[in-house]
Amino acid sequence: MKRNHFLVIGCFLAGLVACQKTVIEAFEGFRQPTGFPQPAYRLADNPITQQGFELGRSLFYDPILSANNTISCGNCHIQTSGFTQHGHSVSHGINDLLGTRNSPPIMNLAWQPKLMWDGGIFDLDLQPLAPISNHVEMGETMDHVLEKLRQTTKYPGLFKSAFGTEEITTTRFLKALSQFMLMCISDHSKYDSVLRQQAQYTSLERSEERRV
């Protein structure tokens, strides 16, 4: 009797873990947060899929995008630091070369009509070309990046999963990176919670809001 009892409990816990795993791994795609304006990015031109997102994430953290295979996008946009580069006044690129600015965060780019600190880029699908080709950032050429990706055992399959064939092109490369960056959304601030009526400002916060 006791053995059957433990068996039932064990099955229940295994089922609970399996359910939790299913929930964790479910990919919901892009969701418009409550209170946010309509995105500036044309999502209809680049629908976000789980395969496209995962390809973009892999590319974002892969140093193969740099000339000496040591610097990835994630080196300058550090996730645990709000996707900026902490500890430096300016970002460090290949061969520890210094840039002129610190890397901007990549959250909420779907709503940004202008990119970079000076607003010099107007299309998220083109933005990665700037750091990849900059001689003090990643110091690479797009053609060479694509050639390196084609020579790997990993990426042809990932591109096929995301886009239907193993063809690795500039357009597909940039759209995959966009799919990853578009999913980096910051919508859980105190302001967002108050807007959704999930929290209330303190008296001090209310007085500061009135001052603004």
Buried (B, 14 or more C-beta within 10 A) or exposed (E): EEEEEEEEEEEEEEEEEEEEEEEEEEEEBBEEBEEBEEBBBEBEEBEBBBBBBBBBBBBBBBBBBBBEEBBBBBBBBBEEEEBBBEEEEEBBBBEEBEBEEBBBBBBBBBBBEEBBEEEEBEBBBEBBBBBBBBEBBBBBEBEEBBEBBEEEEEBBEBBBBBBEEEEBEBEBBBBBBBBBBBBBBEBEEEBBBBBEEEEEBEEEEEEEEEEE
